[in-house]
Amino acid sequence: MYRIESDLIGELNIPAEAYYGIQTQRGINNFNISGVKLYNYPTIIKGLAYVKWAAVEANGELELISKEVVAAVVEACKEVLTGTYDNQFPVDMIQGGAGTSTNMNANEVIANIALEKMGHPKGAYQYCSPHDVLNCSQSTNDAYPAAIVLAIYFSNEKLVDQLKSLSNSFRAKANTYRDVLKMGRTHLQDAVPMSFGQMFDAYADTLDIEIANLKAIATSCLEVSMGATAIGTGINAIPGYAELCTKKMAQITGLPIKQAKNFIESTPDTSGFVSYSSAVKRLATKLSRLMNDLRMLSSGPRCGLNEINLPGVQPGSSIMPGKVNPVMPESVNQVCFKVIGNDLAVTLASEAGQLQLNVMEPIILYSILESVTILGNALDGLRIHCIDGITVNEAHSKELVLNSIGIVTALNPYIGYENSTTIAKEALEKNRSVYDLILERNILTKEQLDTILSPEHMIYPQKKENF
């Protein structure tokens, strides 16, 4: 069953049950590109619903739309926000037209829901038009970026929650292994001792830093140009609409949304999206580095560092029996590489803006939402299948510390740099323990040496002992 709709190009058959209309159908027909649809990212649908809700209320207060239609559209927007109609947003994320297919998809779906609420059939646009009502005082060029701003903010909230959970897991490991010694390394060479607690705390803190950064940048992006319409001049929007619509958006969402200072400047500008994408890339860069650490620290188990054990979640080889690989950190590394690549796409798309509009916003939206989604999924998998189950090889790690040349650094304040260098050189050349050489030469007593090399003396700033 079909209904027939028309536009300036001609007529199309639209599935009778569909809430979308002809311009959405043209988007479906024209952009079969990524296979990833708007409905795969519900936050953009949520953003569009809030934008249309604020716009229709503002237009209603300015007496541009009747109270009956405003009420029906508001109820339709609220229903879209529940996710009930997500499957009615089937346009590909990658599309030409600067997001027009996406904007019209929202206009048509919300209009048809509102029509049914008023007792009219789908497609009876003389009563509630996707253009004259849902797009009143708007253009794709101000409505679509405003929806992107909200989509990023909502997606970031979930990512932040996922990061907090992972940070808490690292913090729990830090508490479990607070004073267990391990060897710190620089240049992949033995450096000085530290504790596993310090290492895991550092991992948690680096995530906490990124949480704060992501929240700050996502909030700074809450600037919209509603009322700018096509190029920022405000054509087809009456005086007072821009301020009122922005105020409505802030009230409805409960977010500190503000109006852009200069609409002609802000309409083609996508630098806020670049900043947010860069923040996600920064997180990915740090996270990938942590994964490198986990893979190296768990290397072995017999011929590597073998300081920590990662949970075995699947057999590691189709040919080598007994082999188990660090597959969870490996998968996160790969996600991070993809995020870094997506950030380059955002950068290039932002640079590609011309004159009074940047038509490349669809790929910016797709790249950012994909990055946030796959990164969040990877964080959850890493936490559940890896971090929560990490154990530390305490005895082996302590043995590495005591047999390392690096502990001579702790002795430096007591025996001097030259003596320390001589001891270190002999220990290395003769494969001897620094500890044993110090005792053999009667440089320090066993009691003095044990005090200096105790965990609390080696891993925290300390005043020099007076022996």
KAFEN-V997325 format. One record per run of one state. SS is the DSSP state (A for helix, B for strand, O for the rest). FROM is the first residue (numbers start at 0). LEN is the number of residues. Records with the same first field share a line. If there is no record, write none. Layout:
SS->FROM-LEN ; FROM-LEN
//
This chain:
O->0-1 ; 6-4 ; 15-6 ; 30-6 ; 40-1 ; 61-5 ; 81-4 ; 88-3 ; 92-7 ; 117-22 ; 176-4 ; 186-2 ; 220-2 ; 224-16 ; 253-4 ; 259-3 ; 268-2 ; 297-10 ; 309-17 ; 351-2 ; 354-2 ; 357-3 ; 385-1 ; 389-1 ; 392-1 ; 402-5 ; 415-1 ; 430-3 ; 440-5 ; 452-2 ; 458-9
B->1-5 ; 10-5 ; 36-1 ; 91-1 ; 180-6 ; 188-7 ; 222-2 ; 257-2 ; 307-2 ; 353-1 ; 356-1 ; 390-2
A->21-9 ; 37-3 ; 41-20 ; 66-15 ; 85-3 ; 99-18 ; 139-37 ; 195-25 ; 240-13 ; 262-6 ; 270-27 ; 326-25 ; 360-25 ; 386-3 ; 393-9 ; 407-8 ; 416-14 ; 433-7 ; 445-7 ; 454-4
//
